[in-house]
């Protein structure tokens, strides 16, 4: 009986490179050309980076992480409940926004690294690539 998913590339290396915002194939080229815009190809090895789907998964995972690692534990501190909302709310929302914006590119990179390790590619990208070669 086979495993649920076959890893075509080392999982931890691929995800680690993605978390570092590097190409999951070589680890040298940058993954993004702008904040969350994935480069079409790695500038170091030429690997096609645009074929790995990273639609809503990274956003959902980031929300899940922020809720469990920041919001949930923060509710246990009495200062959150005792401070007037007009003081605590802007501080909490500001910190949460900054942490989320810092985490999202790393989570998306890790997601792309996972897709690389599993060799999950965007079906539409394969169709467009096949059409262009005809």
C-alpha positions in Angstrom: 0.0 0.0 0.0 1.5 3.4 -1.0 1.8 6.5 1.1 -0.8 9.3 0.8 1.8 11.6 -0.8 5.0 10.8 -2.5 7.8 13.3 -2.0 9.8 13.8 -5.2 12.2 16.1 -3.5 13.4 16.3 0.2 10.5 17.7 2.2 12.3 19.7 4.9 14.9 21.1 2.6 12.3 22.2 0.1 10.0 23.8 2.8 13.0 25.3 4.5 14.2 27.0 1.4 10.6 28.3 0.8 10.4 29.6 4.4 13.7 31.5 3.7 12.0 32.9 0.6 14.5 31.2 -1.7 14.0 28.9 -4.8 13.0 25.4 -3.5 15.1 23.8 -6.3 18.5 25.4 -5.7 18.1 27.6 -2.6 20.1 30.4 -4.2 17.6 32.5 -6.2 15.0 34.7 -4.6 11.4 33.4 -4.7 9.6 36.8 -5.0 10.1 39.8 -7.3 7.7 41.9 -5.1 6.1 41.4 -1.7 4.0 38.3 -2.6 4.6 38.1 -6.4 6.4 34.9 -7.3 9.1 35.2 -9.9 8.3 33.3 -13.1 11.7 31.6 -13.0 14.6 31.3 -10.6 17.3 33.8 -11.4 20.0 31.4 -10.3 18.9 28.0 -11.8 16.1 28.9 -14.2 13.6 26.6 -12.5 9.9 27.4 -13.3 8.5 28.8 -10.1 5.2 30.0 -11.4 3.8 26.5 -11.8 3.3 25.8 -8.1 -0.2 26.7 -6.9 -0.2 29.0 -3.8 -3.7 30.5 -4.1 -5.6 30.6 -0.8 -3.7 28.0 1.2 -1.0 30.3 2.6 -3.5 32.9 3.6 -5.6 30.4 5.5 -2.5 28.9 7.1 -1.4 32.3 8.2 -4.7 33.1 9.7 -4.7 29.8 11.5 -1.2 30.4 12.9 -2.0 34.0 14.0 -5.2 32.8 15.8 -3.5 30.0 17.6 -0.1 31.5 18.3 -0.9 35.1 19.0 -4.6 35.9 19.5 -5.4 32.8 21.7 -2.5 33.2 24.1 -3.0 37.0 24.3 -6.5 36.4 25.7 -5.0 34.8 28.8 -3.2 38.0 29.8 -5.2 40.2 32.2 -3.8 43.4 30.7 -5.8 42.7 27.5 -9.0 42.7 29.5 -8.1 45.5 32.0 -6.8 48.1 29.6 -9.4 50.4 28.0 -10.2 49.3 24.5 -9.2 52.7 23.0 -5.7 52.0 24.2 -5.3 48.2 23.8 -7.2 47.7 20.5 -4.9 49.9 18.3 -1.8 48.4 19.9 -3.0 44.8 19.5 -4.3 45.3 16.0 -1.1 47.2 14.9 1.2 44.4 16.3 -1.1 41.7 14.8 -1.0 43.4 11.4 2.8 43.7 11.4 3.3 40.1 12.5 0.8 38.9 9.9 2.5 40.9 7.1 5.9 39.6 8.1 4.7 36.0 8.3 2.7 35.8 5.1 5.6 35.7 2.6 7.4 33.1 4.7 4.3 30.9 4.9 3.7 31.3 1.2 7.3 30.4 0.5 7.0 27.3 2.7 3.8 26.4 0.9 5.5 26.7 -2.5 8.4 24.5 -1.1 5.8 21.9 -0.1 4.2 22.0 -3.5 7.7 21.6 -5.0 8.5 18.6 -2.8 5.2 16.9 -3.7 5.4 18.0 -7.4 1.9 19.5 -7.3 1.7 21.9 -10.2 -1.0 24.2 -11.4 -3.1 22.5 -14.1 -3.7 25.7 -15.9 0.0 26.5 -16.1 0.6 23.1 -17.7 -2.1 23.7 -20.3 -0.7 27.1 -21.1 2.8 25.8 -21.4 1.6 22.9 -23.7 -0.4 25.4 -25.8 2.7 27.6 -26.2 4.8 24.7 -27.4 2.4 23.6 -30.1 
